[in-house]
Amino acid sequence: MAFDSNRRADVFLTVESASGKVPFPHGERSSTPQPHFKSDYEIMAEQLRDEPRNTLSCLVALLEVPRWMTGLWQSVELTKGVFQRIPGGWLNNRSGAPVFVSFAEARQWIENRIVELGLDADLVNAWPHSHHSVSEDSAFYKLPFEVRMNCFRARTDVKATLTQE
């Protein structure tokens, strides 16, 4: 395409003037950021983010804490037609009347299990915040429990463990 000096170019340079206004083809506009309205996705993502519940749930499942593995855990309850999070913990509905277990109790279970299994607490606590694909996660959880726990006893690479099996 050859250069045509008579052809209008669709190029705009945006510079902020001293007045804080940005020149636009049809007049100046304020450069003040406009309020951000959250999308439905952002609202739902915030509702699903539930710390420390998510991290603690991941850790007790990873370590297969016996009391957790035998429970039937509930993190929300229906109150007046609306699901509400159970504040500060979970309810175990396995044995009839629900039994409340607090986040502090779950943390104690996790600490005890780390000591019992002889694991590196830093490696275990980093697990819920590490990033792996669904296929890596599936492969990891298909390994025998003892092999999985070996990843947290010494500074070994989880991906290397997966390729050795």
Summary of the structure (lengths in Angstrom):
residues: 165
radius of gyration: 26.7
end to end distance: 58.9
largest distance: 83.6
contacts: 327
relative contact order: 0.09
helix: 42%
strand: 16%
